[in-house]
């Protein structure tokens, strides 16, 4: 009920039944006047004062209630008085059945009308959607560069030697097996890879896959820089890092020198942390390739840093969903050494080591690799030019016709084992000068399966085969495509037909776990320090004991002084005799 309806009517507009002075009221007042005439004037005045007091109190209560209902909300800038008026007006206009049951719904609809955007322009202003803003960003993918006649010949040579992969051809084969992304998204990724190839001096580029996240996804590109190009970039980054470390060391040394002058040094800790396992060099092991990621095609490509053994070791113990923010912290136990960028790089290394496969015979070891010693680990291979392909039926029948062409990651977090106890030449020289000490036990070197190991040698997990093969069609087997998917890393797929094959990963970046994941338990609490006479508290001495101790100390000092005097006198007598 609105204020205008309640307060707008005047006394003249009311009907006779609603008029304040009716016949019954007049009769009552006449009777009241007769009663008042019989009462004393003083009693009449007291009664009138009481009536006036009650009416003023009621008016005050009504005004306070109305003022409370007119208070505006700090969140929506609305008040309850107007809202109830609008709701009652809507109910009286529409008069629905069972109004009490739908009162809350009508109140909600009235509130929604308050938040509609009021257009104060001649034309309606439409809000831009995320799809429209993304299309504006991706317009750059479809822009064609203007070329001159002189650069046309150079451009043709670049196209021939371009490392850009044929993503649409790969997507065609995967789509025939029921795997892949939409054709629109695939083509945009194709154009994004073209921008990446034109920006960096790359020798090889491949669409690795897509890792899904909660708030955003990652499109991953696997690249290999030209020789010497990546080293120059990394040297600059290392020099900057070293310069910052030197500045920190100088500042730390000056602060330490100042503190030494003022305070004494605290006792040095005897704890020796375990040796840090160094990361593998570029173009070897887990850092064999470089990886770029972007959230959407046409958005900037971000280069992921090299992975370290510590990051791979911790990544095996945790299970976290990606957020889509490379700078987001990875909160876990055990604590992960890095941000989501490093965790993403560690998962890419693990997935690549376990799912990058190829048909048997497509790759072979070169002559240099064959001449190496038996104990050394083979890291390089080359494409077999004489490979003629394997029939689809043979690829589907036996996993021995597929091999791993990426190095296995050892429990240490490296592809090649590093001896943490090995010593440098300086250490040996110091040991020769000092006494011989008992040398620590040499750890056993970790050994993994070598390169080009058949898939048939992979271990099962709870009687589940690690791989599953499938044909693209059973109606036309002579043109069928062989597809193999990983059961250990859901989302990893490989196709092969004739001399062509490729790998792709589309998933959440998690390894299959037959049991529900539970984080590792915290280490046991350290025991308390052993109590003894040196650490046990002693009762404070009494005044008498302190006085006795002081007297004993004074006696000792006096005896020492007397002994010194006697010695000096004896020395003087000896000098006089001489």
LOSESE-86134 format. One record per residue (C-alpha): x, y, z negated. Coordinates in pm, whole numbers, plus 50000, padded with zeros to 5 digits. Each point is the difference from the previous one (the first is absolute). Example, Ala and Ser with C-alpha at 12.3 -4.5 7.8 and 13.67 -1.06 7.14 Angstrom:
<sites>
512304955049220/501375034450066/
</sites>
This chain:
<sites>
500005000050000/501655032650111/500255031649798/498035018950262/497064976149961/500125001049622/500655036949948/498515014750317/496334997749896/498545030449827/497235000349752/497525012250263/500724970650229/499064974149737/496494985350020/497435004549728/500854966649845/503605010949968/499425035949886/501475007349661/496695014949861/497054976250044/496664996949820/501324974849755/502885022849918/497695029849939/497804979949766/503094988249811/501275035649964/496605012149877/500024972549741/503585008849909/499005036349950/497214989549766/502444978949803/502525028149996/497405024249862/499434976849710/503814997549941/502065027149847/502085022950218/503244987149849/499224963850089/499165010150356/503355017450042/501924969549873/498144976950240/500685022750299/503705001849912/500224961849991/498354997350342/502385025750148/502984981749852/498904966950157/499455015250343/503385017649997/501754967749894/498324980650282/500975026550252/503604998549880/500074962350036/498565002350350/502535026450101/502894979349862/498794968850184/499625019450324/503445015349960/501454965349946/498294986750314/501295029850200/503644992549915/501994992750316/502084968950038/503755004650020/500214972950267/497105007150240/499075036149903/496344989249964/497655002749702/497424975549869/497125024949997/500115006050376/500664963450069/496954988549802/497885026850167/501054987750345/499424963649908/496505007049862/499185021350302/501034971750231/497914975149799/496925022450012/500435006450373/500474963550097/498004983549715/501544965250041/498674968949829/501724988649681/501815032949963/501584990049673/501814971150170/501575021250273/500695031249793/503774993249996/500114994550378/498205032950066/502405017649763/502924985550192/498585011250336/499465035349870/503645001149887/501214988150339/498255028850174/501965024349784/503344987750132/499265002850370/502435023050175/498385033350072/500805011650350/500575037450017/501204999850360/498175000450328/501234964950082/500214970149771/503444992049860/500734962950016/502584983749775/502894983450182/500134962549943/503144979749938/499624983750342/499995034250168/503065012249808/501834967750083/499085003950367/501495035049993/503274985549869/500014971750254/499515023950291/503765002850021/500234963150092/498195005950327/501865031650100/502134994550307/503355017550015/500595022950298/503014988550203/502095017750260/501144984650327/503614998749880/499144979649691/497774975650186/502914976950096/501415000049648/496574992149861/499704969350225/503314986749867/498855006049642/496764981150064/501954970050127/502364999749699/497345010049745/499764977949688/496255006249984/498224966349966/496924990650198/497585000749708/496914995950219/501334967550146/500744986849651/496515010449886/498444981850298/501574966649901/499115004549633/496425009650084/499624967650196/500844981449679/497575020949795/502635021949832/500765036850032/498705035349970/497455018350213/501075010450348/499675037249913/502194997249693/502524978350183/500345025450279/500505028349750/502724979749828/501554994650342/500145037850054/501345005549647/502854975650069/500705019550317/500445031549791/502324981149763/502164987750287/500255035150142/500985014849663/502774976249887/502894983650192/498724964249981/501314968850164/497054978049904/496485006849878/497214976149904/496535003449850/500474980649676/496435001749873/497615018049768/499964998149619/496685009049841/499655022649697/497325013149766/499985036550112/502024996650320/501724974750225/503534997150135/500854994750367/503484984550007/502545002050282/503184979150002/502895017350177/503694996050064/502105031150055/502645002850266/503514992949884/501425028849800/496795020649996/498664987649668/503405002349829/500265037550058/496605006149840/500844978749699/503405016049954/498345033849968/497514986749745/502784983049800/502125031649997/497095020149865/499384973949731/503684998649906/500175037949978/497065000349760/501594972649790/503305019149983/498205031149883/498224979849734/503304984349888/501715033949971/497115014249803/499954969249780/503735001949935/499885036549898/497084993349767/501814970149850/503175020549941/497995026749821/498244974549783/503344983249914/501305032349852/496935004449783/499034964649906/501734966849974/499334973250258/497474973249901/501264964349997/500214985650351/497704971450091/501574966350061/497134988450223/501004991950356/497084999850246/499884972550261/501755008950325/497885017650260/499484979650317/500805023250292/497635003650292/500814984750336/501485022050266/498035013150293/499454976250293/500434970049770/497834978849776/496935016649852/501045033150159/500384985350348/497385023950142/498725034549910/496305006049941/497805030550060/496455003749869/497115024250053/496475001249861/498285007650331/501175002650362/501315034950083/500875006749638/503745003249924/502084968349980/501834995149671/503244980149985/500114974849717/503244997649798/502134968249990/498824973449759/502064989249699/500194965649835/498525014149677/496915012250185/499434966250166/500514981549671/497415021149817/497594999750297/499864962149969/498775003249639/497275026250047/496885003550212/498805035150081/497595013950260/501345027950216/498395034149957/501025016150330/502265025549827/503704993150049/500955021549700/497594982849759/501664983649697/499864962249967/498834993849643/500694963749917/501824976249771/502804993050054/500515036350105/500615004350372/503135020250089/498465024950241/496795013950144/497424984950233/502345007450290/502574975949857/497354974249908/498665001250357/503514994650138/500574970449766/496724983550106/500835005250368/503344982649947/498334970649822/497284996350265/502515001950285/502264973849843/497134975649956/497865005350311/502225010950292/500034968750219/500594991150364/499764969350225/502874975449978/502735008650250/499015036150062/503005011449793/503414983849973/503285006549823/502765016550199/503494986350051/501445021649720/497454986649753/500784963950099/503745005049944/499525012449642/500704977949702/497414976349873/499645017449661/499245034450148/496455012150051/498885006650356/498355033850036/499845006850373/498414982450292/499225008150360/497174993750241/500294968250203/499805009450366/499424963850099/496894996149782/497104988150213/497284998849737/498244972549808/496604986350089/497125012849788/498984964849900/503504993249862/500015032949807/496684990849841/500874963849922/503275004549810/501405027949784/503484987750092/499645019650325/500015032749804/503015014849817/500745029049764/502095026950168/500295022449690/502384992549714/498624985249680/500165022049686/501794983249711/498795002549638/502735026249954/498105023650234/502534997950284/500304978950312/503714994249939/501054990449649/502115024949802/502274987949720/499365023749705/503124987449814/502495006150281/502835023749909/501835026550191/503785001850051/500315026549727/498384976649749/502494972650088/502965023749948/498705010249658/499564963749900/503594991950097/501295027449772/497794989949709/499744966649830/498054972850168/496394998649897/497404973150051/498335006450336/496174998950017/498334970750168/499555004650372/496274999550096/498884975050257/499465016550338/496425001050122/499334983650333/496895002950213/498834984750327/502055011750297/498715019350297/497894982350264/498734974649747/496844981650122/496695007549830/499544963049931/502575003149718/497995026549810/498734988549662/496314996049920/498235019449722/497564978849798/499644975650290/499115029050232/502035001150324/501865032950043/498905003450364/496854993950204/499864998050381/497055008450224/499275001250373/498365030250160/497614977250194/499164963250025/497975003550320/502955010050222/503034984649828/502385006150292/499715037649940/499714998849622/502175021149770/501614984649691/499455019649680/501654992649663/498995016949677/501744999849663/498194986349696/502605014449761/499655035450134/496385004550112/499935024350290/503174988050178/499374986250352/502114989250297/498954991850355/501964982250273/499264992050363/502714991250249/503015022349939/498065026149805/499425002049626/499605026549732/499395004149626/497585023049823/498815005849645/496645015349905/499254996349631/500335013349646/503684990849959/499404973149736/501294964649993/497614971249945/499824988749640/498084967849921/499445012249646/498675033349883/502765025349961/501035008549647/502885023849923/503024984849826/500025001349622/502105025749820/503294987649852/499974989449632/500495026749739/503605003449882/500684987049646/500685023249714/503595008249906/501394974649753/499965014149649/503104997649778/501885018449727/501135026250252/496465008550106/498124994049672/498935031149816/501475005449650/498345017449708/501195035349932/502495002549707/498975015849673/501545031849855/502134980149756/501374978250282/500845030650210/501825016249706/501934967849933/500964997850368/501205036050004/502074994249683/501594969050155/500805019050321/501575028649801/502134975449805/501204984450328/500875034050143/501855009749685/501964967250000/500865004950367/501235035449935/502154988249705/501524972650215/500835025450272/501635023249746/502114971649858/501154990450349/500975035950078/501965002649672/501844967450075/500895012650350/501315032649859/502164981449741/501444977850274/500855030850210/501725016249698/502084968749933/501124999050363/
</sites>
